[in-house]
Each structure stands twice: as C-alpha cells, then as structure tokens.
Amino acid sequence: MNKSKHSKCPIAKVALLLSDPWTMLIIRDILNKKMRFGDLESSLESISTRTLTKKIKQLELEGIIEKTEHYYTITKKGSGLNTIIKSMSKYGQKYYK
C-alpha cells in the first residue's frame, strides 16, 4: 500500500496499525486484563521475545498500551479497539470454525 496516498484515510491508518496478527493478539489479551511481559509470552506461545518486545514498543508509541509498574494495560485510545476485536472474533467464530 502506498502510505502517502492513503495517509489521510482513517481506515488505512487503522488497517496499517492492526495489519500484524501479533499486534491484534497482544491488544486482545491486554483488553481483557493487565498483563506482565511473561504473561504475554505465555499467552502468545510461539512469539519470540524479540518480536514481542518490538510489538509492545510500537503499541506504546502509538498510545494503545502503557506500562504501569510491572504490568501492561490498555489506554483509553486502545480501549476504543475493543469493538473491532469483538467484531473480528464474532466473524471468525461464524465463518472460520
């Protein structure tokens, strides 16, 4: 996708943010409860430590999650993605059992 051509389109911006499955799964997990790094590693069994670290940093920079003490939590901006995550889950349950 040509980033400059679609840089003002809100759909393109969100699609770019959520285009990675690991990112979606991290958000899904942190939406449900605050989690430590190790909790996320356990939940996302096949993710490498390096990839998880990279994805967490990206989500922190975007203001989607934040680290408070030893836990990652969802921000107000990140909680707005709950509707998207739930819709994707319903769609997947209906069409990809």
Biopython code that builds the backbone (N, CA, C, O; Angstrom):
import numpy as np
from Bio.PDB.StructureBuilder import StructureBuilder

atoms = [
    (1, "MET", "N", (0.851, -1.176, 0.000)),
    (1, "MET", "CA", (0.000, 0.000, 0.000)),
    (1, "MET", "C", (0.887, 1.226, 0.000)),
    (1, "MET", "O", (1.858, 1.298, 0.754)),
    (2, "ASN", "N", (0.567, 2.168, -0.823)),
    (2, "ASN", "CA", (1.280, 3.435, -0.878)),
    (2, "ASN", "C", (0.861, 4.270, 0.332)),
    (2, "ASN", "O", (-0.251, 4.797, 0.371)),
    (3, "LYS", "N", (1.757, 4.389, 1.322)),
    (3, "LYS", "CA", (1.425, 5.074, 2.567)),
    (3, "LYS", "C", (1.039, 6.531, 2.343)),
    (3, "LYS", "O", (0.086, 7.014, 2.954)),
    (4, "SER", "N", (1.767, 7.242, 1.472)),
    (4, "SER", "CA", (1.481, 8.656, 1.276)),
    (4, "SER", "C", (0.121, 8.874, 0.618)),
    (4, "SER", "O", (-0.564, 9.849, 0.929)),
    (5, "LYS", "N", (-0.274, 7.991, -0.275)),
    (5, "LYS", "CA", (-1.554, 8.125, -0.970)),
    (5, "LYS", "C", (-2.730, 7.993, 0.002)),
    (5, "LYS", "O", (-3.757, 8.649, -0.174)),
    (6, "HIS", "N", (-2.581, 7.148, 1.025)),
    (6, "HIS", "CA", (-3.675, 6.870, 1.947)),
    (6, "HIS", "C", (-3.441, 7.448, 3.338)),
    (6, "HIS", "O", (-4.156, 7.099, 4.277)),
    (7, "SER", "N", (-2.460, 8.317, 3.481)),
    (7, "SER", "CA", (-2.077, 8.788, 4.808)),
    (7, "SER", "C", (-3.171, 9.564, 5.539)),
    (7, "SER", "O", (-3.123, 9.685, 6.763)),
    (8, "LYS", "N", (-4.141, 10.083, 4.819)),
    (8, "LYS", "CA", (-5.215, 10.843, 5.461)),
    (8, "LYS", "C", (-6.472, 10.005, 5.677)),
    (8, "LYS", "O", (-7.428, 10.478, 6.291)),
    (9, "CYS", "N", (-6.486, 8.796, 5.193)),
    (9, "CYS", "CA", (-7.652, 7.932, 5.318)),
    (9, "CYS", "C", (-7.634, 7.221, 6.677)),
    (9, "CYS", "O", (-6.701, 6.471, 6.961)),
    (10, "PRO", "N", (-8.642, 7.444, 7.515)),
    (10, "PRO", "CA", (-8.654, 6.813, 8.831)),
    (10, "PRO", "C", (-8.702, 5.288, 8.769)),
    (10, "PRO", "O", (-8.127, 4.618, 9.626)),
    (11, "ILE", "N", (-9.370, 4.742, 7.777)),
    (11, "ILE", "CA", (-9.434, 3.282, 7.638)),
    (11, "ILE", "C", (-8.048, 2.727, 7.327)),
    (11, "ILE", "O", (-7.643, 1.712, 7.893)),
    (12, "ALA", "N", (-7.333, 3.380, 6.441)),
    (12, "ALA", "CA", (-5.986, 2.936, 6.091)),
    (12, "ALA", "C", (-5.049, 3.020, 7.289)),
    (12, "ALA", "O", (-4.202, 2.147, 7.475)),
    (13, "LYS", "N", (-5.192, 4.059, 8.100)),
    (13, "LYS", "CA", (-4.345, 4.206, 9.279)),
    (13, "LYS", "C", (-4.583, 3.068, 10.276)),
    (13, "LYS", "O", (-3.629, 2.494, 10.801)),
    (14, "VAL", "N", (-5.834, 2.748, 10.533)),
    (14, "VAL", "CA", (-6.153, 1.668, 11.469)),
    (14, "VAL", "C", (-5.733, 0.319, 10.884)),
    (14, "VAL", "O", (-5.203, -0.529, 11.603)),
    (15, "ALA", "N", (-5.962, 0.117, 9.599)),
    (15, "ALA", "CA", (-5.566, -1.134, 8.952)),
    (15, "ALA", "C", (-4.058, -1.335, 9.046)),
    (15, "ALA", "O", (-3.595, -2.449, 9.286)),
    (16, "LEU", "N", (-3.304, -0.283, 8.862)),
    (16, "LEU", "CA", (-1.853, -0.363, 8.957)),
    (16, "LEU", "C", (-1.432, -0.701, 10.384)),
    (16, "LEU", "O", (-0.537, -1.521, 10.588)),
    (17, "LEU", "N", (-2.062, -0.083, 11.361)),
    (17, "LEU", "CA", (-1.768, -0.360, 12.764)),
    (17, "LEU", "C", (-2.053, -1.819, 13.116)),
    (17, "LEU", "O", (-1.267, -2.459, 13.814)),
    (18, "LEU", "N", (-3.179, -2.341, 12.629)),
    (18, "LEU", "CA", (-3.635, -3.681, 13.017)),
    (18, "LEU", "C", (-3.285, -4.760, 12.006)),
    (18, "LEU", "O", (-3.810, -5.870, 12.092)),
    (19, "SER", "N", (-2.420, -4.465, 11.060)),
    (19, "SER", "CA", (-2.142, -5.398, 9.974)),
    (19, "SER", "C", (-1.324, -6.609, 10.385)),
    (19, "SER", "O", (-1.203, -7.553, 9.605)),
    (20, "ASP", "N", (-0.776, -6.612, 11.552)),
    (20, "ASP", "CA", (0.051, -7.720, 12.025)),
    (20, "ASP", "C", (-0.750, -8.569, 13.013)),
    (20, "ASP", "O", (-1.296, -8.028, 13.975)),
    (21, "PRO", "N", (-0.834, -9.875, 12.802)),
    (21, "PRO", "CA", (-1.598, -10.729, 13.729)),
    (21, "PRO", "C", (-1.100, -10.653, 15.174)),
    (21, "PRO", "O", (-1.907, -10.696, 16.102)),
    (22, "TRP", "N", (0.220, -10.541, 15.379)),
    (22, "TRP", "CA", (0.732, -10.452, 16.756)),
    (22, "TRP", "C", (0.196, -9.213, 17.453)),
    (22, "TRP", "O", (-0.165, -9.261, 18.629)),
    (23, "THR", "N", (0.147, -8.119, 16.737)),
    (23, "THR", "CA", (-0.356, -6.875, 17.309)),
    (23, "THR", "C", (-1.798, -7.052, 17.762)),
    (23, "THR", "O", (-2.169, -6.631, 18.857)),
    (24, "MET", "N", (-2.598, -7.669, 16.925)),
    (24, "MET", "CA", (-4.005, -7.909, 17.262)),
    (24, "MET", "C", (-4.133, -8.777, 18.510)),
    (24, "MET", "O", (-4.958, -8.503, 19.381)),
    (25, "LEU", "N", (-3.318, -9.820, 18.593)),
    (25, "LEU", "CA", (-3.407, -10.737, 19.732)),
    (25, "LEU", "C", (-2.917, -10.090, 21.027)),
    (25, "LEU", "O", (-3.459, -10.366, 22.097)),
    (26, "ILE", "N", (-1.919, -9.249, 20.943)),
    (26, "ILE", "CA", (-1.454, -8.514, 22.129)),
    (26, "ILE", "C", (-2.557, -7.597, 22.632)),
    (26, "ILE", "O", (-2.842, -7.557, 23.829)),
    (27, "ILE", "N", (-3.172, -6.867, 21.723)),
    (27, "ILE", "CA", (-4.268, -5.974, 22.101)),
    (27, "ILE", "C", (-5.413, -6.782, 22.704)),
    (27, "ILE", "O", (-5.967, -6.398, 23.733)),
    (28, "ARG", "N", (-5.766, -7.888, 22.077)),
    (28, "ARG", "CA", (-6.841, -8.757, 22.580)),
    (28, "ARG", "C", (-6.573, -9.158, 24.031)),
    (28, "ARG", "O", (-7.462, -9.082, 24.880)),
    (29, "ASP", "N", (-5.349, -9.583, 24.303)),
    (29, "ASP", "CA", (-5.023, -10.048, 25.649)),
    (29, "ASP", "C", (-5.043, -8.917, 26.669)),
    (29, "ASP", "O", (-5.565, -9.080, 27.772)),
    (30, "ILE", "N", (-4.482, -7.783, 26.306)),
    (30, "ILE", "CA", (-4.408, -6.672, 27.259)),
    (30, "ILE", "C", (-5.765, -5.997, 27.433)),
    (30, "ILE", "O", (-6.006, -5.363, 28.460)),
    (31, "LEU", "N", (-6.646, -6.122, 26.456)),
    (31, "LEU", "CA", (-8.009, -5.613, 26.633)),
    (31, "LEU", "C", (-8.718, -6.353, 27.758)),
    (31, "LEU", "O", (-9.527, -5.771, 28.480)),
    (32, "ASN", "N", (-8.411, -7.639, 27.903)),
    (32, "ASN", "CA", (-9.081, -8.464, 28.904)),
    (32, "ASN", "C", (-8.569, -8.240, 30.321)),
    (32, "ASN", "O", (-9.336, -8.331, 31.280)),
    (33, "LYS", "N", (-7.267, -7.945, 30.460)),
    (33, "LYS", "CA", (-6.704, -7.725, 31.796)),
    (33, "LYS", "C", (-5.290, -7.180, 31.666)),
    (33, "LYS", "O", (-4.646, -7.331, 30.627)),
    (34, "LYS", "N", (-4.814, -6.546, 32.729)),
    (34, "LYS", "CA", (-3.428, -6.083, 32.722)),
    (34, "LYS", "C", (-2.522, -7.306, 32.749)),
    (34, "LYS", "O", (-2.832, -8.308, 33.392)),
    (35, "MET", "N", (-1.404, -7.212, 32.044)),
    (35, "MET", "CA", (-0.532, -8.385, 31.912)),
    (35, "MET", "C", (0.935, -7.994, 32.044)),
    (35, "MET", "O", (1.346, -6.901, 31.655)),
    (36, "ARG", "N", (1.699, -8.904, 32.594)),
    (36, "ARG", "CA", (3.147, -8.761, 32.627)),
    (36, "ARG", "C", (3.707, -9.278, 31.306)),
    (36, "ARG", "O", (3.019, -9.970, 30.556)),
    (37, "PHE", "N", (4.961, -8.933, 31.031)),
    (37, "PHE", "CA", (5.616, -9.395, 29.811)),
    (37, "PHE", "C", (5.555, -10.919, 29.719)),
    (37, "PHE", "O", (5.217, -11.463, 28.668)),
    (38, "GLY", "N", (5.878, -11.607, 30.810)),
    (38, "GLY", "CA", (5.858, -13.073, 30.832)),
    (38, "GLY", "C", (4.478, -13.659, 30.582)),
    (38, "GLY", "O", (4.346, -14.722, 29.975)),
    (39, "ASP", "N", (3.447, -12.957, 31.057)),
    (39, "ASP", "CA", (2.073, -13.405, 30.805)),
    (39, "ASP", "C", (1.769, -13.375, 29.311)),
    (39, "ASP", "O", (1.138, -14.284, 28.771)),
    (40, "LEU", "N", (2.233, -12.310, 28.655)),
    (40, "LEU", "CA", (2.021, -12.192, 27.210)),
    (40, "LEU", "C", (2.800, -13.276, 26.464)),
    (40, "LEU", "O", (2.282, -13.874, 25.521)),
    (41, "GLU", "N", (4.041, -13.532, 26.882)),
    (41, "GLU", "CA", (4.835, -14.596, 26.248)),
    (41, "GLU", "C", (4.132, -15.940, 26.360)),
    (41, "GLU", "O", (4.112, -16.720, 25.407)),
    (42, "SER", "N", (3.555, -16.209, 27.527)),
    (42, "SER", "CA", (2.841, -17.479, 27.729)),
    (42, "SER", "C", (1.573, -17.558, 26.894)),
    (42, "SER", "O", (1.255, -18.602, 26.324)),
    (43, "SER", "N", (0.859, -16.455, 26.827)),
    (43, "SER", "CA", (-0.392, -16.417, 26.077)),
    (43, "SER", "C", (-0.148, -16.571, 24.578)),
    (43, "SER", "O", (-0.924, -17.216, 23.873)),
    (44, "LEU", "N", (0.938, -15.970, 24.105)),
    (44, "LEU", "CA", (1.284, -15.990, 22.682)),
    (44, "LEU", "C", (2.438, -16.971, 22.492)),
    (44, "LEU", "O", (3.563, -16.571, 22.189)),
    (45, "GLU", "N", (2.153, -18.235, 22.669)),
    (45, "GLU", "CA", (3.155, -19.300, 22.780)),
    (45, "GLU", "C", (4.292, -19.260, 21.774)),
    (45, "GLU", "O", (5.442, -19.470, 22.160)),
    (46, "SER", "N", (4.030, -19.006, 20.531)),
    (46, "SER", "CA", (5.093, -19.117, 19.530)),
    (46, "SER", "C", (5.744, -17.783, 19.165)),
    (46, "SER", "O", (6.532, -17.730, 18.221)),
    (47, "ILE", "N", (5.435, -16.712, 19.883)),
    (47, "ILE", "CA", (6.057, -15.416, 19.589)),
    (47, "ILE", "C", (7.464, -15.384, 20.199)),
    (47, "ILE", "O", (7.678, -15.868, 21.310)),
    (48, "SER", "N", (8.397, -14.820, 19.476)),
    (48, "SER", "CA", (9.749, -14.684, 20.016)),
    (48, "SER", "C", (9.795, -13.484, 20.961)),
    (48, "SER", "O", (8.997, -12.554, 20.841)),
    (49, "THR", "N", (10.726, -13.519, 21.889)),
    (49, "THR", "CA", (10.899, -12.414, 22.825)),
    (49, "THR", "C", (11.182, -11.121, 22.073)),
    (49, "THR", "O", (10.660, -10.063, 22.424)),
    (50, "ARG", "N", (11.999, -11.209, 21.051)),
    (50, "ARG", "CA", (12.353, -10.030, 20.255)),
    (50, "ARG", "C", (11.129, -9.430, 19.566)),
    (50, "ARG", "O", (10.935, -8.214, 19.577)),
    (51, "THR", "N", (10.314, -10.282, 18.972)),
    (51, "THR", "CA", (9.110, -9.803, 18.295)),
    (51, "THR", "C", (8.137, -9.191, 19.285)),
    (51, "THR", "O", (7.572, -8.129, 19.022)),
    (52, "LEU", "N", (7.934, -9.843, 20.417)),
    (52, "LEU", "CA", (7.021, -9.308, 21.424)),
    (52, "LEU", "C", (7.499, -7.947, 21.915)),
    (52, "LEU", "O", (6.701, -7.020, 22.050)),
    (53, "THR", "N", (8.785, -7.825, 22.179)),
    (53, "THR", "CA", (9.349, -6.551, 22.620)),
    (53, "THR", "C", (9.106, -5.464, 21.579)),
    (53, "THR", "O", (8.703, -4.352, 21.920)),
    (54, "LYS", "N", (9.351, -5.785, 20.315)),
    (54, "LYS", "CA", (9.162, -4.826, 19.225)),
    (54, "LYS", "C", (7.696, -4.388, 19.116)),
    (54, "LYS", "O", (7.412, -3.199, 18.979)),
    (55, "LYS", "N", (6.781, -5.339, 19.177)),
    (55, "LYS", "CA", (5.352, -5.032, 19.043)),
    (55, "LYS", "C", (4.866, -4.192, 20.229)),
    (55, "LYS", "O", (4.082, -3.261, 20.046)),
    (56, "ILE", "N", (5.325, -4.516, 21.436)),
    (56, "ILE", "CA", (4.937, -3.746, 22.618)),
    (56, "ILE", "C", (5.417, -2.303, 22.483)),
    (56, "ILE", "O", (4.670, -1.367, 22.769)),
    (57, "LYS", "N", (6.654, -2.125, 22.050)),
    (57, "LYS", "CA", (7.188, -0.766, 21.872)),
    (57, "LYS", "C", (6.367, 0.018, 20.857)),
    (57, "LYS", "O", (6.081, 1.197, 21.065)),
    (58, "GLN", "N", (5.982, -0.639, 19.749)),
    (58, "GLN", "CA", (5.165, 0.026, 18.739)),
    (58, "GLN", "C", (3.813, 0.454, 19.320)),
    (58, "GLN", "O", (3.343, 1.565, 19.073)),
    (59, "LEU", "N", (3.200, -0.439, 20.091)),
    (59, "LEU", "CA", (1.897, -0.131, 20.681)),
    (59, "LEU", "C", (1.999, 0.969, 21.735)),
    (59, "LEU", "O", (1.080, 1.775, 21.886)),
    (60, "GLU", "N", (3.103, 1.004, 22.454)),
    (60, "GLU", "CA", (3.319, 2.083, 23.419)),
    (60, "GLU", "C", (3.494, 3.423, 22.692)),
    (60, "GLU", "O", (2.926, 4.434, 23.103)),
    (61, "LEU", "N", (4.276, 3.423, 21.617)),
    (61, "LEU", "CA", (4.484, 4.645, 20.839)),
    (61, "LEU", "C", (3.176, 5.169, 20.241)),
    (61, "LEU", "O", (2.968, 6.378, 20.142)),
    (62, "GLU", "N", (2.308, 4.253, 19.848)),
    (62, "GLU", "CA", (1.002, 4.632, 19.285)),
    (62, "GLU", "C", (0.017, 5.074, 20.357)),
    (62, "GLU", "O", (-1.045, 5.610, 20.042)),
    (63, "GLY", "N", (0.360, 4.852, 21.624)),
    (63, "GLY", "CA", (-0.548, 5.220, 22.713)),
    (63, "GLY", "C", (-1.670, 4.231, 22.917)),
    (63, "GLY", "O", (-2.706, 4.577, 23.484)),
    (64, "ILE", "N", (-1.480, 2.991, 22.457)),
    (64, "ILE", "CA", (-2.508, 1.950, 22.570)),
    (64, "ILE", "C", (-2.404, 1.241, 23.922)),
    (64, "ILE", "O", (-3.418, 0.934, 24.549)),
    (65, "ILE", "N", (-1.175, 0.986, 24.362)),
    (65, "ILE", "CA", (-0.939, 0.369, 25.663)),
    (65, "ILE", "C", (0.078, 1.214, 26.420)),
    (65, "ILE", "O", (0.782, 2.041, 25.839)),
    (66, "GLU", "N", (0.140, 0.988, 27.729)),
    (66, "GLU", "CA", (1.141, 1.651, 28.547)),
    (66, "GLU", "C", (1.613, 0.688, 29.631)),
    (66, "GLU", "O", (0.913, -0.256, 29.997)),
    (67, "LYS", "N", (2.806, 0.947, 30.127)),
    (67, "LYS", "CA", (3.341, 0.116, 31.204)),
    (67, "LYS", "C", (3.178, 0.879, 32.504)),
    (67, "LYS", "O", (3.672, 1.997, 32.650)),
    (68, "THR", "N", (2.489, 0.270, 33.434)),
    (68, "THR", "CA", (2.326, 0.830, 34.766)),
    (68, "THR", "C", (2.903, -0.183, 35.743)),
    (68, "THR", "O", (2.443, -1.323, 35.817)),
    (69, "GLU", "N", (3.904, 0.238, 36.484)),
    (69, "GLU", "CA", (4.662, -0.639, 37.365)),
    (69, "GLU", "C", (5.207, -1.810, 36.532)),
    (69, "GLU", "O", (6.057, -1.604, 35.666)),
    (70, "HIS", "N", (4.735, -3.009, 36.784)),
    (70, "HIS", "CA", (5.245, -4.180, 36.060)),
    (70, "HIS", "C", (4.232, -4.731, 35.054)),
    (70, "HIS", "O", (4.442, -5.802, 34.484)),
    (71, "TYR", "N", (3.153, -4.014, 34.841)),
    (71, "TYR", "CA", (2.064, -4.505, 34.004)),
    (71, "TYR", "C", (1.847, -3.621, 32.783)),
    (71, "TYR", "O", (2.075, -2.412, 32.817)),
    (72, "TYR", "N", (1.402, -4.254, 31.707)),
    (72, "TYR", "CA", (0.949, -3.525, 30.534)),
    (72, "TYR", "C", (-0.556, -3.440, 30.621)),
    (72, "TYR", "O", (-1.238, -4.422, 30.914)),
    (73, "THR", "N", (-1.063, -2.247, 30.362)),
    (73, "THR", "CA", (-2.500, -2.017, 30.402)),
    (73, "THR", "C", (-2.923, -1.277, 29.133)),
    (73, "THR", "O", (-2.115, -0.658, 28.442)),
    (74, "ILE", "N", (-4.190, -1.366, 28.867)),
    (74, "ILE", "CA", (-4.744, -0.692, 27.700)),
    (74, "ILE", "C", (-5.003, 0.773, 28.049)),
    (74, "ILE", "O", (-5.391, 1.083, 29.176)),
    (75, "THR", "N", (-4.794, 1.651, 27.115)),
    (75, "THR", "CA", (-5.092, 3.070, 27.321)),
    (75, "THR", "C", (-6.523, 3.352, 26.866)),
    (75, "THR", "O", (-7.206, 2.474, 26.339)),
    (76, "LYS", "N", (-6.952, 4.566, 27.075)),
    (76, "LYS", "CA", (-8.280, 4.966, 26.593)),
    (76, "LYS", "C", (-8.340, 4.826, 25.071)),
    (76, "LYS", "O", (-9.319, 4.327, 24.517)),
    (77, "LYS", "N", (-7.278, 5.275, 24.412)),
    (77, "LYS", "CA", (-7.207, 5.147, 22.949)),
    (77, "LYS", "C", (-7.269, 3.678, 22.539)),
    (77, "LYS", "O", (-7.963, 3.326, 21.586)),
    (78, "GLY", "N", (-6.549, 2.828, 23.254)),
    (78, "GLY", "CA", (-6.529, 1.400, 22.941)),
    (78, "GLY", "C", (-7.856, 0.714, 23.203)),
    (78, "GLY", "O", (-8.241, -0.201, 22.474)),
    (79, "SER", "N", (-8.562, 1.153, 24.247)),
    (79, "SER", "CA", (-9.844, 0.511, 24.557)),
    (79, "SER", "C", (-10.876, 0.753, 23.462)),
    (79, "SER", "O", (-11.863, 0.025, 23.358)),
    (80, "GLY", "N", (-10.645, 1.770, 22.652)),
    (80, "GLY", "CA", (-11.527, 2.015, 21.509)),
    (80, "GLY", "C", (-11.461, 0.918, 20.461)),
    (80, "GLY", "O", (-12.341, 0.817, 19.605)),
    (81, "LEU", "N", (-10.422, 0.096, 20.525)),
    (81, "LEU", "CA", (-10.283, -1.018, 19.579)),
    (81, "LEU", "C", (-11.093, -2.248, 20.000)),
    (81, "LEU", "O", (-11.176, -3.222, 19.252)),
    (82, "ASN", "N", (-11.683, -2.205, 21.183)),
    (82, "ASN", "CA", (-12.443, -3.343, 21.692)),
    (82, "ASN", "C", (-13.558, -3.763, 20.735)),
    (82, "ASN", "O", (-13.770, -4.957, 20.522)),
    (83, "THR", "N", (-14.254, -2.816, 20.172)),
    (83, "THR", "CA", (-15.347, -3.119, 19.238)),
    (83, "THR", "C", (-14.824, -3.858, 18.005)),
    (83, "THR", "O", (-15.450, -4.805, 17.528)),
    (84, "ILE", "N", (-13.683, -3.422, 17.499)),
    (84, "ILE", "CA", (-13.086, -4.075, 16.327)),
    (84, "ILE", "C", (-12.685, -5.504, 16.660)),
    (84, "ILE", "O", (-12.966, -6.427, 15.895)),
    (85, "ILE", "N", (-12.035, -5.687, 17.792)),
    (85, "ILE", "CA", (-11.575, -7.019, 18.212)),
    (85, "ILE", "C", (-12.775, -7.954, 18.395)),
    (85, "ILE", "O", (-12.756, -9.090, 17.921)),
    (86, "LYS", "N", (-13.810, -7.480, 19.077)),
    (86, "LYS", "CA", (-15.005, -8.308, 19.292)),
    (86, "LYS", "C", (-15.678, -8.658, 17.966)),
    (86, "LYS", "O", (-16.112, -9.794, 17.773)),
    (87, "SER", "N", (-15.768, -7.694, 17.058)),
    (87, "SER", "CA", (-16.382, -7.950, 15.753)),
    (87, "SER", "C", (-15.585, -8.988, 14.967)),
    (87, "SER", "O", (-16.162, -9.871, 14.332)),
    (88, "MET", "N", (-14.260, -8.879, 15.013)),
    (88, "MET", "CA", (-13.422, -9.853, 14.318)),
    (88, "MET", "C", (-13.599, -11.243, 14.929)),
    (88, "MET", "O", (-13.624, -12.240, 14.207)),
    (89, "SER", "N", (-13.721, -11.310, 16.243)),
    (89, "SER", "CA", (-13.924, -12.588, 16.919)),
    (89, "SER", "C", (-15.251, -13.224, 16.504)),
    (89, "SER", "O", (-15.299, -14.415, 16.196)),
    (90, "LYS", "N", (-16.323, -12.437, 16.495)),
    (90, "LYS", "CA", (-17.629, -12.945, 16.081)),
    (90, "LYS", "C", (-17.596, -13.427, 14.632)),
    (90, "LYS", "O", (-18.129, -14.489, 14.309)),
    (91, "TYR", "N", (-16.977, -12.649, 13.782)),
    (91, "TYR", "CA", (-16.870, -13.010, 12.370)),
    (91, "TYR", "C", (-16.090, -14.317, 12.227)),
    (91, "TYR", "O", (-16.506, -15.216, 11.496)),
    (92, "GLY", "N", (-14.967, -14.417, 12.919)),
    (92, "GLY", "CA", (-14.148, -15.625, 12.850)),
    (92, "GLY", "C", (-14.873, -16.853, 13.373)),
    (92, "GLY", "O", (-14.754, -17.935, 12.800)),
    (93, "GLN", "N", (-15.624, -16.693, 14.457)),
    (93, "GLN", "CA", (-16.393, -17.816, 15.006)),
    (93, "GLN", "C", (-17.480, -18.269, 14.043)),
    (93, "GLN", "O", (-17.789, -19.457, 13.953)),
    (94, "LYS", "N", (-18.052, -17.320, 13.330)),
    (94, "LYS", "CA", (-19.143, -17.654, 12.407)),
    (94, "LYS", "C", (-18.629, -18.303, 11.121)),
    (94, "LYS", "O", (-19.225, -19.262, 10.630)),
    (95, "TYR", "N", (-17.527, -17.785, 10.573)),
    (95, "TYR", "CA", (-17.091, -18.228, 9.262)),
    (95, "TYR", "C", (-15.829, -19.081, 9.244)),
    (95, "TYR", "O", (-15.515, -19.670, 8.210)),
    (96, "TYR", "N", (-15.102, -19.169, 10.341)),
    (96, "TYR", "CA", (-13.842, -19.925, 10.367)),
    (96, "TYR", "C", (-13.754, -20.843, 11.575)),
    (96, "TYR", "O", (-12.783, -20.792, 12.330)),
    (97, "LYS", "N", (-14.755, -21.673, 11.758)),
    (97, "LYS", "CA", (-14.753, -22.607, 12.897)),
    (97, "LYS", "C", (-13.711, -23.669, 12.752)),
    (97, "LYS", "O", (-13.581, -24.529, 13.622)),
]
sb = StructureBuilder()
sb.init_structure("model")
sb.init_model(0)
sb.init_chain("A")
sb.init_seg("    ")
for serial, (resi, resn, name, xyz) in enumerate(atoms, 1):
    if name == "N":
        sb.init_residue(resn, " ", resi, " ")
    sb.init_atom(name, np.array(xyz, "f"), 0.0, 1.0, " ", f" {name:<3s}", serial, name[0])
structure = sb.get_structure()
